[in-house]
């Protein structure tokens, strides 16, 4: 299916997504770099910056899920892009006047995290209204391939830009990418079905009730289809991300890899995600949606245990690349299939609240497990903690949907 067959509105949406994603990956780890290079803070504060942005941003986003549900989604998406642009631009402005503080970085990280969750909830609902169910897998596959392409190219280019032009350069580029994304989404134009779907209910419910705040979680947890998938994806992402700082400490510290080797070890395997996203649709067409989710949902958790064998030298670098390539290839197939499955099994009037609850849960789990695994590494060793995560993640396929299509 060609891009043309998905229509001009989707092309604008895809272009906006690609633009903002390019900026995000270009600015990958920009806040920790600024914290270390400009503010000269220690490891504890860098960890706090990462955890606070995820955890507090997720909590702030909780009431925004039901608020988004009863409003037109495109203006919400534009507003979240503009919020992210504005708050990010405050960082280079403060840096230029030599008034940048660690507290400001934390606040900006929180606002960006909350806006990310709100944008994701609105965009998922908008995509379901924009395309028929038969085209959702194609669209999600394109989003997935775009994400992995940006993850391959963005960090190396961002690192070069920081080295040549200074530590806040990529933050400026990221802010501009959100501004361009807002312009692209605005260019889509209004769609009558979007307004009909959300406006009447929104007019009747000017205020969000307390029960609306938990409606997303209530719907997920009572639904026999979504509940196991929710638990699986939240736990898998949490356990994978919890070990990321520990792997960085091991590679850059104990095993003495250079920063460029560390970046290479995680950038090159992202080509697996691009390959996997291209394979997802033909695999589903041949074997069925649930079978592919079960197969590749299982395959993706078989790889992290390999990091327990991490060591220095060329063979250690190759080991990381092989493990990451296998993990990301499996995720490249799994992610668009599960994203489509989730949209198909969520009623249109609950998409925003459901996606918001899903994102909030995922970010809070990542923050909590990252802190817990840091403590475990302190009590044992980083390699022991990495191995423990690898063992626990092997049990998560039990939560995947197993009934027939």
Secondary structure, 3 states (H helix, E strand, C coil): CCCHHHCHHHHHHHHHHHHHHHHHHHCCCHHHHHHHHCCCCCHHHHHHHHHHHHHHHHHHHHHHHHHHHCCCHHHHHHHHHHHHHHHHHHHHHHHHCCCCCHHHHHHHHHHHHHHHHHHHHHHHHHHHHHCCHHHHHHHHHHHHHHHHHHHHHHHHHHHHHHHHHCCCHHHHHHHHHHHHHHHHHHHCCCCHHHHHHHHHHHHHCCCCCHHHHHHHHHHHHHCCCHHHHHHHHHHHHHHHHHCHHHHHHHHHHHCCCCHHHHHHHHHHHHHHHHHHHHHHHHHHHHHCHHHHHHHHHHHCCCCHHHHHHCCCHHHHHHHHHHHHHHHHHHHHHHHHHHHHHHHHCCCHHHHHHHHHHHHHHHHHHHHHHHHHHHHHHHHCCHHHHHHHHHHHHCCHHHHCCCCCC
